[in-house]
């Protein structure tokens, strides 16, 4: 499983989407200055979304249910390391016949 994105990424993504909807609704009413301003704000919000998603890596975690408990097996930032652990768990399950 993946953890959530940062608040910056989520909020900038919502702002970009809202701005696109507003631009579509106000298509006929925006003059040249309005279009320049709207596009500038759109570029900034999209850039914040991209930078936010690249700067902070999402956490990968692996959980298991054991009897009545939910156990966190791995909490890893490195996706390669997470994939190695996940493959090892799947191999162990296959070896046990489950």
C-alpha positions, 0 to 999 in steps of 0.5 A: 500500500502507499501512504498519502501525498503531502498536503501541499500536493493535494491542495495544489492539485485541487486548486489546479482543478478548480481553476480549470473549471473556473476558466472553462466557465468564464471562457467568454468573459475573460479578456487578455489580462484575465487570461494571462492572470488565469494561466499564470496562476494555473502554471503556479498551482500545477508546478506546486503539484509536481514539485510537491509530489517529487520532493516528498516520497510516498511511504510504502507499507505492508500490513498483515492480519494475524488472528484478531490483530492487524500488524504493520510489517514494513514501513519503507520510503524506498520503493525498491526495498519495499518491493524486495520485502514484499517478494520475500513475504510472497515467497514465504507464503508460497513455501507454506502453501498458502 
